Amino acid sequence: MAFVYILKSLTFGKYYIGSTNNFKRRFIQHNAGREKSTKWLKPFKLILVQEYRTLSEARIIENKLKMFKSRKIIEKIIKEGVIKMTA
């Protein structure tokens, strides 16, 4: 079991997309400032989390989402409440 997640910085309003096999642990790490790439953005609010069968599948979806680099696309996904991509 693996997850793709979207977080929103409560300080700056920026979105962060990630993937993991242990979502609770990663969310705590992000909010505790233990992640170099996101510690300046904390605290975070969970916006969306979606489950996948494998971590490799989740990573593919994460990378596709990150390639968009478009706030409009991310906000459309959030509004729909589901990531409609396949690995």
Legacy VTK file of the C-alpha trace (Angstrom):
# vtk DataFile Version 3.0
C-alpha trace
ASCII
DATASET POLYDATA
POINTS 87 float
0.000 0.000 0.000
1.303 3.458 -0.975
-0.044 6.981 -1.129
0.161 10.173 -3.172
-0.689 13.239 -1.151
-1.200 16.954 -1.590
-0.432 19.294 1.288
-1.013 23.024 1.497
1.280 25.357 3.399
-0.784 27.344 5.888
1.960 29.993 5.928
2.455 30.575 2.192
-0.535 28.891 0.505
1.756 26.748 -1.665
0.972 23.134 -2.505
3.335 20.218 -1.979
2.907 16.853 -3.697
4.546 13.730 -2.332
4.347 9.952 -2.184
5.107 7.453 0.550
4.279 4.035 1.936
3.595 5.534 5.398
1.501 8.661 5.096
1.068 9.377 8.817
4.840 9.339 9.379
5.521 11.608 6.381
2.850 14.113 7.394
4.356 14.352 10.869
7.840 14.787 9.364
6.659 17.609 7.104
4.928 19.466 9.939
7.864 18.970 12.301
10.238 20.608 9.806
12.299 17.435 9.386
12.144 17.551 5.589
14.742 19.816 4.027
12.622 20.617 0.973
9.537 21.666 2.939
10.627 22.889 6.360
10.327 26.553 5.335
6.688 25.953 4.263
5.339 24.475 7.509
2.772 24.074 8.942
0.773 22.029 6.447
-2.839 21.076 6.015
-3.740 17.791 4.336
-5.686 18.521 1.166
-5.876 15.136 -0.580
-4.487 11.642 -0.146
-5.017 8.763 -2.557
-4.012 5.136 -2.129
-2.127 3.026 -4.697
-1.102 -0.624 -4.779
2.646 -0.065 -4.939
5.122 2.670 -4.100
6.459 2.633 -7.665
2.941 3.327 -8.990
2.517 6.170 -6.479
5.895 7.670 -7.450
4.937 7.672 -11.131
1.708 9.543 -10.333
3.610 11.964 -8.050
6.093 12.756 -10.831
3.321 13.271 -13.404
1.575 15.715 -11.069
4.801 17.593 -10.382
5.494 17.910 -14.118
2.304 19.982 -14.551
3.697 22.804 -12.379
0.270 24.389 -12.630
-1.690 25.580 -9.635
-4.891 25.494 -11.735
-4.480 21.793 -12.502
-3.711 20.950 -8.862
-6.729 22.958 -7.694
-8.936 21.164 -10.258
-7.768 17.802 -8.869
-8.475 19.029 -5.331
-11.947 20.232 -6.313
-12.735 16.862 -7.924
-11.357 15.078 -4.866
-9.552 12.416 -6.871
-6.384 12.036 -8.930
-7.544 10.677 -12.305
-4.200 9.456 -13.637
-2.767 6.046 -14.172
0.810 4.934 -13.855
LINES 1 88
87 0 1 2 3 4 5 6 7 8 9 10 11 12 13 14 15 16 17 18 19 20 21 22 23 24 25 26 27 28 29 30 31 32 33 34 35 36 37 38 39 40 41 42 43 44 45 46 47 48 49 50 51 52 53 54 55 56 57 58 59 60 61 62 63 64 65 66 67 68 69 70 71 72 73 74 75 76 77 78 79 80 81 82 83 84 85 86
